[in-house]
């Protein structure tokens, strides 16, 4: 599926460009046959922009959109997906995120205060754009402006995060009496976002102080010391050497690690990736199954609980009736039970008890520590 089929071009959309030598993707003609001289020129400019991805990631979105719309990959690759992977090592999902978000990133970048526009910023605001094709971009810019101003005013050094932006977007969806268009709407949206983000920051600050009082301006936490596992030090040294050479300045491991952590914390996708990594390390792997063992608290104290997850489901013993999900009242839910949860008594004569559950109905107290439920 091409970006053109995902998002039809609109002739009344203004030309927003991040790369001076590239045309607007909506102006690109879907080509066939050998590349023309003009197409080769566009391809060269597009690939040059992608090569500067680290410095200007969103420019790659416009560049990729141009290549996809014009089928500029057709000399070497049958599909855009094959081109993405072979030429850039990119999968289609992150590539289309860049394509979908570059216009909005270009529009809110001047309001970012030099901090740059992250994927999480654009991800939070894109629903606003999609909900209103005529005024959505303008509304998203106004939201971002108000949120950024609030962070600068009461954030005490904080950055604008996706959590804060999501809060502003949520308030927008609740507001039913805003002006329909024009400067009045922009001002109202900016004020709404400012108020929402200020409220969220103050709530968070009060919670961190522990007594409901706001933190004093200028109060900062001390530096956090990170321990890098020995298995990663070689890769970290290679990164440090490459960055030092490429930037023509000496860099330390600490500086590189700090930037890696900073970028990861700004990327909402990194949270899920970290959760999945920790989850995979918390379980014992048995073929395709994963097993967690822990000692529960509360009423189940005195037992060892074992939860086994089989992606294709648990089957009954030969000759036994089919295994069903242990819903209250033993009502069949029709879903395959993928969880097998067994309570083993410790120092008691009682026998172990086992229940099977589908993913949807697994009780919270049977969801093992280390299992991601975000």
C-alpha positions, 0 to 999 in steps of 0.5 A, spaced: 500 500 500 502 506 498 502 513 502 498 515 496 492 510 498 493 511 505 492 519 505 489 522 498 492 528 496 488 535 497 489 540 492 488 545 497 493 543 502 499 548 502 506 546 500 509 545 507 517 543 505 522 540 510 527 539 504 528 545 499 530 541 493 524 536 494 517 537 491 511 536 495 509 529 494 502 531 492 505 534 486 509 528 484 507 524 478 506 516 479 511 514 474 513 508 470 518 505 466 525 508 466 527 514 471 527 520 467 532 525 468 528 529 473 526 523 477 533 521 478 534 528 480 528 528 485 531 521 487 538 524 489 535 529 493 530 524 497 536 520 498 541 525 500 535 527 505 534 520 508 542 520 509 541 526 514 536 522 518 540 523 524 540 530 524 533 531 521 529 525 522 522 528 519 525 530 513 526 523 511 518 523 511 518 528 506 523 524 502 520 517 503 513 520 501 516 523 494 520 516 493 513 512 494 509 516 490 513 517 484 515 509 484 522 512 484 524 505 487 522 501 480 529 501 477 532 496 483 526 494 487 519 491 485 516 494 491 517 500 496 517 495 502 523 491 499 526 498 497 525 500 504 529 494 507 534 493 502 536 501 502 535 503 509 534 497 513 527 500 515 520 497 516 514 499 513 511 501 520 516 506 522 517 509 515 509 510 514 510 514 521 515 518 518 511 519 512 504 521 515 507 525 520 512 530 516 507 535 515 505 536 522 512 536 524 514 541 520 508 546 522 510 545 530 517 545 529 518 553 530 514 552 536 518 547 539 523 552 542 529 548 539 528 542 542 526 538 536 519 534 535 519 527 537 515 521 534 511 521 540 509 529 539 506 527 532 503 521 535 499 525 540 497 530 535 495 526 529 488 524 531 487 532 531 489 532 524 485 526 522 479 528 525 478 535 522 481 535 515 480 542 514 482 545 520 486 539 524 493 542 522 492 549 525 488 546 531 494 541 532 499 547 532 495 551 537 495 545 542 502 544 541 503 552 542 499 552 548 502 546 551 509 548 550 508 555 553 505 551 559 511 547 560 516 553 559 512 557 565 511 552 570 515 546 568 522 548 572 526 544 566 521 539 564 520 537 557 514 537 553 512 529 553 506 525 550 503 524 556 502 532 557 500 532 550 495 527 550 492 530 556 491 537 552 488 533 546 483 529 551 481 536 554 480 538 547 475 532 545 471 534 551 470 542 549 464 543 545 463 550 545 470 553 541 469 557 536 469 554 529 475 557 525 479 563 525 484 566 530 479 566 535 479 558 535 486 558 535 487 562 541 481 558 545 485 552 543 492 555 545 488 557 552 485 550 553 492 546 552 495 551 556 490 550 562 490 543 561 498 542 561 499 547 567 494 542 571 497 536 569 504 539 571 502 541 578 498 535 580 505 531 578 509 536 582 504 535 588 504 528 588 512 528 587 513 532 593 508 527 598 505 533 601 501 536 596 505 542 596 508 544 589 516 543 588 520 550 589 523 553 583 530 551 581 529 544 586 533 539 582 534 531 582 541 529 583 545 526 577 543 518 576 549 513 575 548 508 570 551 501 570 552 498 563 552 491 562 559 488 560 556 485 554 554 491 552 561 495 553 564 493 546 558 496 542 558 502 547 565 503 545 564 502 538 558 507 538 563 512 542 568 512 537 564 512 531 560 519 534 567 522 536 570 521 529 564 523 525 563 529 530 570 530 530 570 531 537 572 527 543 566 524 547 566 520 553 561 513 554 557 517 559 555 523 554 553 517 549 549 513 554 546 520 557 544 521 549 541 514 548 537 515 555 534 521 553 532 519 546 529 513 549 525 517 554 522 521 548 520 516 544 513 513 546 515 506 542 521 505 546 517 504 553 513 498 549 520 495 547 523 496 554 517 492 557 517 487 552 525 486 553 524 485 561 518 481 560 522 476 556 527 476 561 523 475 567 520 468 564 523 461 563 522 459 556 520 452 555 519 451 547 514 456 545 511 457 552 513 461 557 513 460 565 513 465 571 513 462 578 512 467 584 509 467 591 503 471 591 501 475 597 494 476 601 489 470 601 494 466 597 500 466 601 503 459 603 502 457 595 507 457 590 504 460 583 506 458 576 503 461 570 504 458 563 503 461 557 502 457 551 501 462 545 497 456 541 493 454 547 493 449 552 490 442 550 486 437 554 490 430 556 488 424 551 481 422 553 479 428 557 474 433 555 476 440 552 479 445 556 475 451 557 476 458 560 475 458 568 470 464 567 465 465 574 459 460 573 463 456 568 460 459 562 464 458 556 467 464 553 469 461 546 476 463 547 482 458 547 485 458 554 492 460 553 494 461 560 495 455 565 495 457 572 497 452 578 497 453 585 502 449 589 501 449 597 507 449 601 508 444 607 501 442 606 497 436 604 493 439 600 493 438 592 495 443 587 489 446 584 489 448 576 485 453 572 485 455 565 484 462 562 484 465 556 488 472 555 482 476 556 479 473 562 486 472 566 485 475 573 489 480 575 492 476 581 494 470 576 497 475 572 505 474 573 510 479 576 514 481 569 508 480 565 507 487 561 499 489 562 500 496 559 
